[in-house]
Amino acid sequence: ACRFSETPLFQLLLMHPNLSGFPLDSFSFCFFSFFASRVKDELLKYIRNYETLTESVEEPKILLIGQIGAGKSSFFNSVKSIFRGHVTLQAGSGQGDTSMSNLYRTYPVHDGKGGKRLPFVLCDTMGLEQEKNDEGIHKDDIISVIKGHVPDLYEFNPKAPITGYDTRYRHEPSLGDKVHCVVFVINADKMSIPVLVLITKVDEASIIPYQLSLSYSLFFQVTKLGQELGVPMSAISLVRNYSSETDLDWNFDILILNALKQMLRAADDLLDALILQQCNKLYPCTIF
């Protein structure tokens, strides 16, 4: 059986200040498996029962942005795998220098095969890249996607962003067409770019060789990243996506589901602010 100290989840738990010095590895594998199963069930229940704050947006859109090969498409595949019950590969993903996601895709996720749609939509874009290469998504296209002007299945052109003259351009997007949470996906061994931050491929990073003695190195790296990007530690999630695996693993699932819960909470914050903004327009404050 896999030792608790060798799991990605253990590395994450060690980052919690209240657990410093606590002999977590003394837990038996069986006990921790039971505990992890309970945590996973609670996360699944939270996501399945999630409801937005406004009827005009039933499924908040979560936009994944990141460098080519960072793991955006793999994250969607991993989320879908958890709710499908086995590893799936719907969205194309790869390890090369050229983006495999040339289209803007909005991916709904169903609760099991033929099950009901879950209350969120993951949006995948062409990857970011150095401007000199002209291989990544144009920055103006990112703004258009966030504002809801870009339709599903739109094919990006790195050298020519979408404009209002394009027949596919959505001139009057609804609140539901817009993006409600932006997630920057960062490869753990290439920590540098800003919202929520999703650090992927933690198993491949030299800072996490699954050794207990180096767990504080991970804490230092994540803290440093948060300072550089200007985001709090609570806005950073570490995950390991499914890639070569054929079966589900609760080590992966809990980290992925916890990241997804944070995204839904961030979407709630935006919708809450928009509702307040609308109320202020209808009933402006009067100062005597």
C-alpha positions as CSV (number, residue, x, y, z in Angstrom):
1,A,0.0,0.0,0.0
2,C,1.1,3.6,-0.7
3,R,2.4,5.4,2.3
4,F,0.5,8.6,3.3
5,S,3.7,10.6,3.2
6,E,4.2,9.7,-0.5
7,T,0.9,11.2,-1.7
8,P,0.3,14.6,-3.3
9,L,-2.5,15.2,-0.7
10,F,0.0,14.8,2.1
11,Q,2.2,17.5,0.6
12,L,-0.8,19.9,0.5
13,L,-1.8,19.1,4.1
14,L,1.7,19.9,5.3
15,M,1.3,23.5,4.0
16,H,-1.4,24.1,6.7
17,P,0.2,26.0,9.6
18,N,-1.9,24.2,12.2
19,L,-0.5,20.9,11.1
20,S,3.2,21.8,11.5
21,G,5.0,19.2,13.5
22,F,1.9,16.9,13.8
23,P,2.8,13.2,13.1
24,L,0.4,12.8,10.2
25,D,2.3,9.8,8.9
26,S,1.3,7.8,12.0
27,F,-2.2,7.5,10.6
28,S,-2.7,4.0,9.1
29,F,-3.4,3.8,5.4
30,C,-6.8,2.3,6.0
31,F,-7.9,5.1,8.3
32,F,-6.7,7.8,5.9
33,S,-8.4,6.1,3.0
34,F,-11.7,6.2,5.0
35,F,-11.1,9.9,5.8
36,A,-10.2,10.8,2.2
37,S,-13.3,9.0,1.0
38,R,-15.4,11.1,3.3
39,V,-13.7,14.3,2.2
40,K,-14.2,13.4,-1.5
41,D,-17.9,12.7,-0.9
42,E,-18.4,16.0,0.8
43,L,-16.7,17.8,-2.1
44,L,-18.9,16.0,-4.6
45,K,-22.0,16.8,-2.7
46,Y,-21.1,20.5,-2.5
47,I,-20.5,20.7,-6.3
48,R,-23.6,18.7,-7.3
49,N,-25.8,20.9,-5.1
50,Y,-24.2,24.2,-6.0
51,E,-26.6,27.0,-7.0
52,T,-25.7,30.4,-8.3
53,L,-26.9,33.7,-6.7
54,T,-28.9,34.8,-9.7
55,E,-31.4,33.1,-12.0
56,S,-29.8,34.7,-15.0
57,V,-26.7,32.5,-14.6
58,E,-27.5,28.9,-13.8
59,E,-24.0,27.6,-14.9
60,P,-21.1,30.0,-14.2
61,K,-18.4,29.9,-16.9
62,I,-14.9,29.1,-15.6
63,L,-12.2,30.2,-18.1
64,L,-8.9,28.3,-18.0
65,I,-5.9,30.4,-19.3
66,G,-2.3,29.3,-19.3
67,Q,0.8,28.6,-21.3
68,I,0.8,25.9,-24.0
69,G,1.2,22.5,-22.3
70,A,0.3,23.8,-18.8
71,G,-2.6,21.4,-18.4
72,K,-5.8,23.3,-19.2
73,S,-7.4,20.6,-21.3
74,S,-6.1,17.9,-19.0
75,F,-7.8,19.6,-16.0
76,F,-11.1,19.5,-17.8
77,N,-10.5,15.8,-18.7
78,S,-9.7,15.1,-15.0
79,V,-12.8,16.8,-13.7
80,K,-15.0,14.9,-16.2
81,S,-13.2,11.7,-15.2
82,I,-14.2,12.1,-11.6
83,F,-17.9,12.5,-12.3
84,R,-17.9,9.9,-15.1
85,G,-16.3,7.3,-12.8
86,H,-13.3,6.5,-15.0
87,V,-10.5,8.3,-16.8
88,T,-11.7,10.1,-20.0
89,L,-9.9,12.1,-22.7
90,Q,-12.5,14.3,-24.4
91,A,-10.4,17.4,-24.7
92,G,-7.2,17.1,-26.7
93,S,-4.1,17.6,-24.6
94,G,-0.4,17.1,-25.3
95,Q,3.1,18.0,-24.3
96,G,4.4,19.8,-27.4
97,D,5.2,23.5,-28.0
98,T,2.2,24.0,-30.2
99,S,-1.3,24.5,-28.7
100,M,-3.7,21.6,-29.3
101,S,-6.7,23.8,-28.4
102,N,-7.0,26.1,-31.4
103,L,-10.8,26.4,-30.7
104,Y,-12.6,28.2,-28.0
105,R,-14.5,25.4,-26.3
106,T,-17.2,25.5,-23.6
107,Y,-17.4,22.1,-21.8
108,P,-20.4,21.2,-19.7
109,V,-19.8,18.3,-17.3
110,H,-22.5,15.6,-16.7
111,D,-22.9,13.7,-13.5
112,G,-22.2,10.2,-14.8
113,K,-22.9,8.8,-18.2
114,G,-26.2,10.3,-19.4
115,G,-26.6,12.1,-16.1
116,K,-27.8,15.6,-15.5
117,R,-25.5,18.6,-16.3
118,L,-23.5,19.9,-13.3
119,P,-23.9,23.6,-12.4
120,F,-20.8,24.9,-14.1
121,V,-19.1,25.1,-17.5
122,L,-15.3,24.9,-18.1
123,C,-14.0,27.1,-20.9
124,D,-10.8,26.1,-22.7
125,T,-8.8,28.4,-24.9
126,M,-5.7,28.3,-27.1
127,G,-2.6,28.4,-25.0
128,L,-0.5,31.5,-24.1
129,E,2.9,31.8,-25.7
130,Q,5.7,34.2,-26.3
131,E,4.6,36.9,-28.7
132,K,7.6,36.4,-30.9
133,N,6.4,32.9,-31.7
134,D,2.9,34.0,-32.8
135,E,1.7,30.6,-31.7
136,G,-0.5,31.5,-28.8
137,I,-3.8,33.2,-28.3
138,H,-3.9,36.9,-28.9
139,K,-4.4,39.0,-25.7
140,D,-7.4,40.8,-27.3
141,D,-9.1,37.5,-27.8
142,I,-8.8,36.8,-24.1
143,I,-10.6,40.0,-23.3
144,S,-13.3,39.2,-25.9
145,V,-13.8,35.8,-24.4
146,I,-14.2,37.2,-20.9
147,K,-16.7,39.8,-22.1
148,G,-18.8,37.1,-23.8
149,H,-18.2,38.2,-27.4
150,V,-16.7,34.8,-28.6
151,P,-19.0,31.9,-29.4
152,D,-18.3,28.2,-28.7
153,L,-16.1,26.5,-31.4
154,Y,-14.6,29.8,-32.6
155,E,-11.2,29.1,-34.1
156,F,-8.5,31.5,-32.8
157,N,-6.0,33.2,-35.1
158,P,-2.9,34.3,-33.2
159,K,-2.2,37.1,-35.6
160,A,-5.7,38.5,-36.0
161,P,-8.1,38.7,-33.0
162,I,-11.8,38.6,-33.4
163,T,-13.5,41.9,-34.1
164,G,-17.0,43.3,-34.4
165,Y,-17.0,42.8,-38.1
166,D,-16.8,39.0,-37.7
167,T,-20.2,37.4,-38.3
168,R,-19.6,35.1,-35.3
169,Y,-18.9,38.1,-33.0
170,R,-21.6,38.3,-30.2
171,H,-22.4,42.0,-30.0
172,E,-24.8,42.0,-27.0
173,P,-23.7,39.1,-24.7
174,S,-25.9,38.2,-21.8
175,L,-24.6,37.8,-18.3
176,G,-24.7,34.1,-18.9
177,D,-22.5,34.4,-22.0
178,K,-19.7,36.1,-20.0
179,V,-16.9,34.5,-18.0
180,H,-17.5,34.5,-14.2
181,C,-14.1,33.2,-13.0
182,V,-10.6,33.2,-14.6
183,V,-8.2,30.5,-13.6
184,F,-4.5,30.8,-14.6
185,V,-3.1,27.3,-15.1
186,I,0.7,27.1,-14.3
187,N,3.0,24.2,-14.7
188,A,4.7,23.6,-11.3
189,D,8.2,23.5,-12.7
190,K,7.6,26.8,-14.6
191,M,6.3,29.0,-11.8
192,S,6.0,32.5,-13.2
193,I,2.8,34.7,-14.5
194,P,-1.9,36.1,-12.3
195,V,-7.9,35.7,-9.7
196,L,-7.3,32.0,-9.1
197,V,-4.1,30.1,-9.8
198,L,-4.1,26.4,-10.7
199,I,-0.6,24.8,-10.3
200,T,-0.6,21.5,-12.3
201,K,1.8,18.6,-12.8
202,V,3.0,18.7,-9.2
203,D,4.2,15.2,-9.6
204,E,6.7,16.3,-12.3
205,A,8.1,19.3,-10.4
206,S,11.6,19.1,-8.9
207,I,10.2,20.9,-5.8
208,I,8.0,17.9,-5.0
209,P,9.9,14.7,-5.2
210,Y,7.5,13.1,-2.7
211,Q,10.0,13.3,0.1
212,L,8.8,14.6,3.5
213,S,12.0,16.5,4.1
214,L,11.3,18.8,1.1
215,S,7.7,19.6,1.8
216,Y,8.6,23.0,3.2
217,S,10.3,23.8,-0.1
218,L,6.9,23.5,-1.7
219,F,5.4,25.8,0.8
220,F,8.1,28.4,0.2
221,Q,7.7,28.1,-3.6
222,V,3.9,28.6,-3.5
223,T,4.2,31.5,-1.0
224,K,6.8,33.1,-3.3
225,L,4.5,32.6,-6.3
226,G,1.6,34.2,-4.5
227,Q,3.7,37.3,-3.6
228,E,4.9,37.6,-7.2
229,L,1.4,37.4,-8.7
230,G,-0.2,39.5,-5.9
231,V,-2.7,36.7,-4.9
232,P,-3.4,35.2,-1.5
233,M,-2.4,31.7,-0.7
234,S,-6.1,30.8,-0.6
235,A,-6.3,31.6,-4.3
236,I,-3.7,29.0,-5.3
237,S,-4.6,25.4,-5.8
238,L,-2.3,22.5,-6.5
239,V,-3.5,19.6,-8.6
240,R,-2.3,16.6,-10.5
241,N,-4.3,15.9,-13.7
242,Y,-5.0,12.5,-15.1
243,S,-2.8,11.7,-18.1
244,S,-1.4,8.2,-18.4
245,E,-3.5,6.7,-15.7
246,T,-6.3,4.3,-16.5
247,D,-8.1,4.2,-13.1
248,L,-9.2,6.9,-10.7
249,D,-7.2,7.8,-7.6
250,W,-8.6,9.7,-4.6
251,N,-5.2,11.5,-4.3
252,F,-5.9,13.2,-7.6
253,D,-9.7,13.5,-7.0
254,I,-9.6,15.5,-3.8
255,L,-7.1,18.0,-5.0
256,I,-9.1,18.5,-8.3
257,L,-12.5,18.8,-6.6
258,N,-11.2,21.2,-4.0
259,A,-9.8,23.4,-6.8
260,L,-13.2,23.3,-8.6
261,K,-15.0,24.3,-5.3
262,Q,-12.7,27.3,-5.0
263,M,-13.6,28.3,-8.6
264,L,-17.3,28.1,-7.9
265,R,-16.9,30.2,-4.8
266,A,-14.9,32.8,-6.9
267,A,-17.8,32.9,-9.4
268,D,-20.2,33.5,-6.5
269,D,-18.1,36.5,-5.4
270,L,-18.3,38.0,-8.9
271,L,-22.1,37.4,-9.2
272,D,-22.6,38.8,-5.7
273,A,-20.8,42.0,-6.8
274,L,-22.7,42.3,-10.0
275,I,-26.1,41.9,-8.1
276,L,-25.0,44.6,-5.7
277,Q,-24.0,46.8,-8.6
278,Q,-27.4,46.4,-10.3
279,C,-29.1,47.2,-7.0
280,N,-27.1,50.4,-6.6
281,K,-28.1,51.5,-10.1
282,L,-31.8,50.9,-9.4
283,Y,-31.8,52.3,-5.9
284,P,-28.9,54.7,-5.6
285,C,-27.8,55.8,-2.2
286,T,-29.0,59.2,-1.0
287,I,-26.6,61.2,1.2
288,F,-28.2,63.9,3.4
